[in-house]
Amino acid sequence: MIDYTLISAVVIGIIVLLFLILKLRIQAFIALLIASIVVGLISGMNPSDIIATMKQGMGDTLGFVAMVVGLGAMFGAILEHSGGAEALASFLVKKFGEKNASWALVIAGFFIAIPVFFDVAFIILVPIIYSLQRKTKKSLLLYGIPLLAGLAVTHAFIPPTPGPVAVADILKADLGWVIFFGFITGIPTAIISGPIFGSYISKKIFVEAPQLSNDFEKQSEFPSVAIILGIIGIPILLIVSNTILNSKLFDEDFVSIQFKSWLKMIGHPFTALIIANLVAWYVLGIRRKFTKESLLKITTKSMEPAGVIILLTGAGGVFKQVLVNTGTGEMLANYFANEGVSILFFAFLAAVIVRVLQGSSTVAMITAAGITAPLLASDITEIDKALLVIAIASGASILSHVNDSGFWLVSKYLGINETQTFKSWTVMTTILSLTGFLMVFIYSLIL
């Protein structure tokens, strides 16, 4: 049954939020908190519960994001100021040509995000697109959108990333089929939402990369590409090893329990990025004659934009938690289930609703899977279950906006305002979502 009070609360809250940010130009951190309170009050939440929910949303969100953003910002700053990103950018342009650099980035993003969290991979690779923009003088979006598309597609579609693994487990889908359909759906989806859309939007919005500060030592020679790839590969290798060996892709007795336990710590994004920072600090800093004082300045300076991102992400978490605690997403999903909407479309639509209302794609995927699972017929095939997983992943990727931490991550790292982020990143995620679902729908008709 539809509760129109809850619907009104969410609609008004979103209108207030967008009005404060886009029209009054109020700082997004405050606007998100105000909108959260508005939704809570209109939905009938107890005032003390609203405050408790705000604390919960901020704390739960920052537990992971704050550490990843902080460590990733320092790692990226050393990589960038050492000339490493410039060296890698030059290598990409030389090997693929300036016209094909965006294709190189979508490929890189597609494969790197298989084992690595979206946020971690983006923060590690963002200095490369800065350097490409400085080299080619084209819009940063020409390189940023393909990279983001590659990362976002794999993050949503292909195990062993957390979202599709969790959905496959809930729906009892075979991981082999999920990986197969994830690839054949993800490749055309990444191409359309990445290089093709990136080429279009970069002609509409010109964005320059942030300028390097003159406060730091300049290097006459860049580090070798092999060294840069090796250092970037450290957190990726550690995280991928942890993900694969601790997944259902291997039997429990494939490696010892003690080894898995240690790998869970070393291969966790926190530890992997700490190790990567230490290696970069020494190899790209001390060994290349950076002074310790200069390295301290570089890493400290990187904390300034990281602090803004962390606060905005936390505020987005507050807004998300208020929406989650009202139960609006689950209410609507259950309503459509009762109306007899087809299982494939329902799974997609359920994920869309939860995603738009609360922001997190992973949460949207898990919630939609939990609602969809009881509706599965006993004779459903493994292929159909795998297609359902990708349909849910597609729905959970749609319309990233102000309650999604990814929205603010992209906005601040690409140096674009909220309107530009809507026109580029939000549209890209929507193209990604609709293309992915269209591919799944076609497969369902054929197979």
C-alpha positions as CSV (number, residue, x, y, z in Angstrom):
1,M,0.0,0.0,0.0
2,I,1.3,3.4,-1.0
3,D,1.9,5.9,1.9
4,Y,1.5,9.3,0.2
5,T,3.0,11.1,3.2
6,L,6.3,9.3,2.7
7,I,6.2,10.0,-1.1
8,S,5.5,13.7,-0.4
9,A,8.3,13.9,2.1
10,V,10.9,12.4,-0.3
11,V,9.7,14.6,-3.3
12,I,9.7,17.8,-1.2
13,G,13.1,16.9,0.3
14,I,14.7,16.4,-3.1
15,I,13.1,19.6,-4.4
16,V,14.5,21.5,-1.4
17,L,17.9,20.0,-1.8
18,L,18.1,20.8,-5.5
19,F,16.8,24.3,-4.9
20,L,19.3,25.1,-2.2
21,I,22.2,23.7,-4.3
22,L,21.4,24.8,-7.8
23,K,19.4,28.0,-7.3
24,L,20.6,29.6,-4.0
25,R,24.1,28.2,-4.4
26,I,24.2,27.2,-0.7
27,Q,27.2,24.9,0.1
28,A,26.1,21.4,-0.6
29,F,27.2,20.1,2.8
30,I,24.7,22.3,4.6
31,A,22.0,21.8,1.9
32,L,22.2,18.0,2.3
33,L,21.8,18.3,6.1
34,I,18.8,20.7,5.7
35,A,17.1,18.4,3.2
36,S,17.6,15.5,5.5
37,I,15.9,17.2,8.3
38,V,13.0,18.3,6.0
39,V,12.4,14.7,4.9
40,G,12.5,13.5,8.4
41,L,10.0,16.1,9.7
42,I,7.5,15.7,6.9
43,S,7.6,11.9,7.1
44,G,6.7,12.1,10.8
45,M,10.0,11.0,12.3
46,N,10.5,11.8,16.0
47,P,12.9,14.8,16.2
48,S,15.3,12.8,18.4
49,D,15.2,10.0,15.8
50,I,16.2,12.5,13.1
51,I,19.3,13.5,14.9
52,A,20.1,9.8,15.6
53,T,19.6,9.0,12.0
54,M,21.9,11.9,10.9
55,K,24.7,10.6,13.2
56,Q,24.2,7.1,11.9
57,G,24.3,8.2,8.3
58,M,27.5,10.2,8.7
59,G,29.3,7.6,10.8
60,D,28.4,4.6,8.6
61,T,29.4,6.4,5.4
62,L,32.7,7.8,6.6
63,G,33.9,4.6,8.2
64,F,35.2,3.5,4.8
65,V,35.1,6.6,2.5
66,A,37.2,8.8,4.8
67,M,40.2,6.4,5.0
68,V,40.1,5.5,1.3
69,V,39.8,9.2,0.1
70,G,42.5,10.3,2.5
71,L,45.0,7.6,1.6
72,G,44.1,7.7,-2.1
73,A,44.6,11.5,-2.2
74,M,48.1,11.2,-0.8
75,F,49.0,8.4,-3.1
76,G,47.7,10.3,-6.1
77,A,49.5,13.5,-5.1
78,I,52.9,11.8,-4.9
79,L,52.2,10.0,-8.3
80,E,51.3,13.3,-9.9
81,H,54.0,15.6,-8.5
82,S,56.7,13.0,-9.2
83,G,55.9,13.2,-12.9
84,G,54.6,9.6,-12.8
85,A,51.2,10.4,-14.2
86,E,52.7,12.6,-16.9
87,A,55.0,9.7,-17.9
88,L,52.1,7.2,-18.0
89,A,49.9,9.7,-20.0
90,S,52.7,10.2,-22.5
91,F,53.0,6.4,-22.8
92,L,49.2,6.0,-23.4
93,V,49.2,8.8,-26.0
94,K,52.2,7.3,-27.8
95,K,50.8,3.8,-27.9
96,F,47.2,4.5,-28.7
97,G,47.4,8.0,-30.2
98,E,45.6,11.1,-28.9
99,K,42.5,10.1,-30.8
100,N,42.3,6.7,-29.0
101,A,43.4,7.7,-25.5
102,S,39.8,7.7,-24.3
103,W,39.6,4.0,-25.5
104,A,42.7,3.1,-23.6
105,L,41.1,4.6,-20.4
106,V,37.8,2.8,-20.7
107,I,39.7,-0.5,-21.1
108,A,41.9,0.4,-18.1
109,G,38.9,1.3,-16.0
110,F,37.0,-1.8,-17.1
111,F,39.6,-4.3,-16.0
112,I,41.0,-2.5,-13.0
113,A,37.6,-2.2,-11.3
114,I,37.0,-5.9,-11.4
115,P,39.0,-6.4,-8.2
116,V,39.2,-2.8,-6.9
117,F,36.5,-0.7,-5.3
118,F,35.2,2.1,-7.7
119,D,36.3,4.9,-5.3
120,V,39.8,3.4,-4.9
121,A,40.4,2.8,-8.6
122,F,39.2,6.3,-9.6
123,I,41.4,8.0,-7.0
124,I,44.4,6.0,-8.0
125,L,43.9,6.8,-11.8
126,V,42.6,10.3,-11.7
127,P,46.1,11.9,-11.9
128,I,46.5,10.2,-15.3
129,I,43.5,12.0,-16.8
130,Y,44.8,15.3,-15.4
131,S,48.1,14.8,-17.2
132,L,46.4,13.8,-20.4
133,Q,44.3,16.9,-20.4
134,R,47.4,19.1,-19.8
135,K,49.2,17.4,-22.7
136,T,46.3,17.5,-25.2
137,K,44.5,20.6,-24.0
138,K,41.2,19.0,-24.7
139,S,38.3,18.9,-22.2
140,L,39.0,16.7,-19.1
141,L,35.7,15.0,-19.7
142,L,37.0,13.4,-22.9
143,Y,39.2,11.3,-20.7
144,G,37.3,11.3,-17.4
145,I,34.0,10.0,-18.7
146,P,35.5,6.9,-20.5
147,L,37.5,6.1,-17.3
148,L,34.5,6.5,-15.1
149,A,32.3,4.4,-17.5
150,G,34.8,1.5,-17.5
151,L,35.0,1.6,-13.7
152,A,31.3,1.9,-13.1
153,V,30.3,-0.9,-15.5
154,T,32.6,-3.4,-14.0
155,H,31.8,-2.3,-10.5
156,A,28.2,-3.1,-11.1
157,F,28.2,-6.0,-13.6
158,I,31.2,-8.3,-13.0
159,P,32.0,-10.4,-9.9
160,P,34.1,-10.5,-7.8
161,T,33.0,-6.9,-7.0
162,P,30.7,-6.9,-4.0
163,G,27.4,-5.9,-5.6
164,P,27.0,-8.6,-8.2
165,V,28.4,-11.2,-5.9
166,A,25.9,-10.4,-3.2
167,V,23.0,-10.3,-5.7
168,A,24.1,-13.6,-7.2
169,D,24.2,-15.2,-3.8
170,I,20.7,-13.9,-2.9
171,L,19.2,-15.1,-6.1
172,K,21.2,-18.3,-6.1
173,A,22.6,-17.5,-9.5
174,D,25.7,-19.3,-10.9
175,L,28.7,-16.9,-10.8
176,G,30.0,-18.3,-14.0
177,W,26.9,-17.2,-15.9
178,V,26.9,-13.9,-14.1
179,I,30.5,-13.2,-15.1
180,F,29.8,-14.3,-18.7
181,F,26.7,-12.0,-19.1
182,G,28.5,-9.3,-17.2
183,F,31.2,-9.2,-19.8
184,I,29.0,-9.4,-22.9
185,T,26.7,-6.8,-21.5
186,G,29.4,-4.6,-20.0
187,I,31.6,-4.2,-23.1
188,P,29.0,-2.5,-25.4
189,T,27.6,-0.6,-22.4
190,A,31.1,0.8,-21.5
191,I,31.7,1.8,-25.1
192,I,28.4,3.7,-25.5
193,S,28.5,5.4,-22.1
194,G,32.3,5.9,-22.2
195,P,34.1,7.0,-25.3
196,I,31.0,7.7,-27.4
197,F,29.2,9.8,-24.8
198,G,32.5,11.3,-23.6
199,S,33.3,12.5,-27.1
200,Y,30.0,14.2,-27.2
201,I,29.8,15.8,-23.8
202,S,33.5,17.0,-23.9
203,K,32.5,19.2,-26.9
204,K,29.7,20.8,-24.8
205,I,31.6,21.3,-21.5
206,F,35.3,22.3,-21.5
207,V,37.0,21.4,-18.2
208,E,40.7,22.0,-17.4
209,A,42.7,19.8,-15.0
210,P,43.8,21.4,-11.8
211,Q,47.1,23.3,-12.1
212,L,50.1,21.9,-10.3
213,S,51.4,24.0,-7.5
214,N,54.7,25.8,-7.9
215,D,55.6,25.2,-4.3
216,F,57.0,21.7,-5.0
217,E,60.3,20.6,-6.5
218,K,60.4,20.1,-10.2
219,Q,61.9,16.9,-11.7
220,S,63.9,17.1,-14.9
221,E,63.3,13.5,-15.7
222,F,60.1,11.4,-15.3
223,P,60.2,8.0,-13.6
224,S,59.9,5.0,-15.9
225,V,56.5,3.8,-17.0
226,A,57.4,0.3,-15.6
227,I,58.0,1.7,-12.1
228,I,54.7,3.7,-12.2
229,L,52.7,0.7,-13.4
230,G,54.4,-1.4,-10.7
231,I,53.5,1.1,-7.9
232,I,49.9,1.5,-9.1
233,G,49.7,-2.3,-9.4
234,I,50.6,-2.8,-5.7
235,P,47.2,-2.0,-4.2
236,I,45.4,-3.5,-7.2
237,L,47.4,-6.8,-6.9
238,L,46.8,-7.0,-3.1
239,I,43.1,-6.2,-3.3
240,V,42.6,-8.5,-6.2
241,S,44.4,-11.4,-4.5
242,N,42.3,-10.9,-1.4
243,T,39.0,-10.7,-3.4
244,I,39.6,-13.7,-5.5
245,L,41.1,-16.1,-2.9
246,N,38.4,-15.2,-0.4
247,S,35.6,-15.6,-2.9
248,K,33.4,-18.5,-3.9
249,L,35.5,-18.9,-7.1
250,F,37.9,-21.1,-5.1
251,D,37.3,-24.0,-2.7
252,E,37.7,-23.2,1.0
253,D,40.7,-25.5,1.3
254,F,42.5,-24.1,-1.8
255,V,44.8,-22.1,0.5
256,S,45.2,-22.3,4.3
257,I,42.8,-20.4,6.6
258,Q,45.8,-18.6,8.2
259,F,47.0,-17.3,4.8
260,K,43.5,-16.1,4.0
261,S,43.3,-14.3,7.3
262,W,46.5,-12.4,6.7
263,L,45.5,-11.7,3.1
264,K,42.2,-10.2,4.3
265,M,44.2,-7.6,6.2
266,I,47.0,-6.9,3.7
267,G,44.6,-7.0,0.8
268,H,42.0,-4.7,2.4
269,P,41.8,-1.3,0.6
270,F,43.0,0.4,3.8
271,T,46.2,-1.6,4.2
272,A,46.9,-1.9,0.5
273,L,46.8,1.9,0.1
274,I,49.0,2.4,3.2
275,I,51.6,0.0,1.7
276,A,51.3,1.8,-1.7
277,N,51.8,5.2,-0.1
278,L,54.9,4.0,1.7
279,V,56.4,2.6,-1.5
280,A,55.5,5.7,-3.5
281,W,56.9,7.9,-0.8
282,Y,60.3,6.1,-1.0
283,V,60.6,5.2,-4.7
284,L,59.0,8.3,-6.2
285,G,60.1,10.6,-3.5
286,I,63.2,9.9,-1.5
287,R,65.0,7.9,-4.2
288,R,64.3,10.7,-6.7
289,K,65.8,13.3,-4.4
290,F,62.6,14.9,-3.1
291,T,63.3,16.3,0.3
292,K,61.2,15.0,3.2
293,E,59.8,18.5,3.8
294,S,58.6,18.7,0.2
295,L,57.0,15.3,0.4
296,L,55.3,16.4,3.6
297,K,54.0,19.5,1.8
298,I,52.7,17.5,-1.1
299,T,50.8,15.0,1.1
300,T,49.5,17.6,3.4
301,K,48.2,19.8,0.5
302,S,46.4,16.8,-0.9
303,M,44.3,16.6,2.3
304,E,42.6,19.9,1.6
305,P,40.4,18.7,-1.3
306,A,40.1,15.3,0.4
307,G,38.5,17.0,3.4
308,V,35.8,18.7,1.3
309,I,35.1,15.3,-0.5
310,I,34.8,13.5,2.9
311,L,32.4,16.1,4.4
312,L,30.2,16.1,1.3
313,T,30.2,12.3,1.1
314,G,29.2,12.1,4.8
315,A,26.4,14.6,4.3
316,G,25.2,12.5,1.3
317,G,25.2,9.5,3.7
318,V,23.0,11.4,6.1
319,F,20.5,12.2,3.4
320,K,20.6,8.6,2.2
321,Q,20.0,7.2,5.8
322,V,17.0,9.4,6.3
323,L,15.5,8.1,3.1
324,V,16.3,4.5,4.0
325,N,14.8,4.8,7.5
326,T,11.5,6.0,6.1
327,G,11.1,2.7,4.3
328,T,10.0,4.5,1.1
329,G,12.0,2.5,-1.4
330,E,10.9,-0.9,0.0
331,M,7.3,0.3,0.1
332,L,7.3,1.2,-3.6
333,A,9.1,-1.9,-4.7
334,N,6.6,-4.1,-2.9
335,Y,3.7,-2.2,-4.5
336,F,5.0,-2.9,-8.0
337,A,5.5,-6.6,-7.1
338,N,1.9,-6.8,-6.1
339,E,0.8,-5.2,-9.4
340,G,2.2,-8.2,-11.4
341,V,5.0,-6.3,-13.3
342,S,7.2,-8.8,-15.2
343,I,10.1,-10.2,-13.1
344,L,12.9,-8.8,-15.2
345,F,11.4,-5.3,-15.4
346,F,10.4,-5.4,-11.8
347,A,13.9,-6.4,-10.7
348,F,15.3,-3.4,-12.8
349,L,12.6,-1.0,-11.5
350,A,13.1,-2.0,-7.9
351,A,16.8,-1.3,-8.1
352,V,16.1,2.0,-9.9
353,I,13.7,3.2,-7.1
354,V,16.0,2.3,-4.3
355,R,19.1,3.7,-6.1
356,V,17.4,7.1,-6.8
357,L,16.1,7.4,-3.3
358,Q,19.1,6.4,-1.2
359,G,22.2,6.7,-3.5
360,S,24.3,3.6,-3.0
361,S,24.3,1.3,-5.9
362,T,25.5,-1.7,-3.8
363,V,22.6,-1.1,-1.3
364,A,20.2,-0.8,-4.2
365,M,21.4,-4.0,-5.7
366,I,21.1,-6.0,-2.4
367,T,17.7,-4.5,-1.5
368,A,16.3,-5.2,-5.0
369,A,17.6,-8.7,-4.9
370,G,16.1,-9.4,-1.5
371,I,12.7,-8.2,-2.8
372,T,13.0,-10.1,-6.1
373,A,14.2,-13.4,-4.7
374,P,10.8,-14.5,-3.2
375,L,9.2,-14.0,-6.6
376,L,11.4,-16.5,-8.5
377,A,9.6,-19.5,-10.0
378,S,11.0,-22.9,-9.0
379,D,11.7,-23.8,-12.7
380,I,13.7,-20.6,-13.5
381,T,16.9,-21.3,-15.5
382,E,20.5,-20.4,-14.5
383,I,20.6,-18.1,-17.5
384,D,17.5,-16.3,-16.4
385,K,18.9,-15.8,-12.9
386,A,22.1,-14.5,-14.3
387,L,20.2,-12.0,-16.5
388,L,18.2,-10.9,-13.4
389,V,21.5,-10.1,-11.6
390,I,22.6,-7.9,-14.5
391,A,19.2,-6.3,-14.7
392,I,19.4,-5.4,-11.1
393,A,22.9,-4.1,-11.5
394,S,21.8,-1.9,-14.4
395,G,18.9,-0.4,-12.4
396,A,21.2,0.2,-9.4
397,S,23.6,2.3,-11.6
398,I,21.0,4.8,-12.9
399,L,20.8,8.5,-12.3
400,S,23.6,9.1,-9.8
401,H,22.8,12.4,-8.1
402,V,23.3,14.4,-4.9
403,N,22.7,11.5,-2.5
404,D,25.4,9.3,-4.1
405,S,28.9,9.7,-2.8
406,G,30.1,9.0,-6.3
407,F,28.5,12.2,-7.5
408,W,30.5,14.3,-5.2
409,L,33.7,12.3,-5.7
410,V,33.4,12.9,-9.5
411,S,32.4,16.6,-9.0
412,K,35.3,17.5,-6.9
413,Y,38.0,15.5,-8.5
414,L,37.1,16.7,-12.0
415,G,36.6,20.2,-10.8
416,I,33.1,20.7,-12.1
417,N,30.1,22.3,-10.5
418,E,26.8,20.5,-9.7
419,T,25.1,21.4,-12.9
420,Q,28.0,20.2,-15.0
421,T,28.1,17.0,-13.0
422,F,24.4,16.4,-13.7
423,K,25.0,16.9,-17.4
424,S,28.0,14.6,-17.6
425,W,28.3,12.0,-14.8
426,T,24.5,11.7,-14.1
427,V,23.7,11.4,-17.8
428,M,26.5,8.9,-18.2
429,T,25.2,6.6,-15.4
430,T,21.7,6.8,-16.9
431,I,23.0,5.8,-20.4
432,L,25.0,3.0,-18.7
433,S,21.9,1.8,-16.9
434,L,19.5,1.9,-19.8
435,T,22.0,0.4,-22.2
436,G,22.7,-2.4,-19.8
437,F,19.1,-3.2,-19.3
438,L,18.3,-3.1,-23.0
439,M,21.1,-5.6,-23.6
440,V,19.7,-7.9,-20.9
441,F,16.2,-7.6,-22.4
442,I,17.4,-8.6,-25.8
443,Y,19.3,-11.6,-24.4
444,S,16.1,-12.6,-22.5
445,L,14.2,-12.7,-25.8
446,I,16.9,-14.7,-27.7
447,L,17.9,-17.2,-25.0
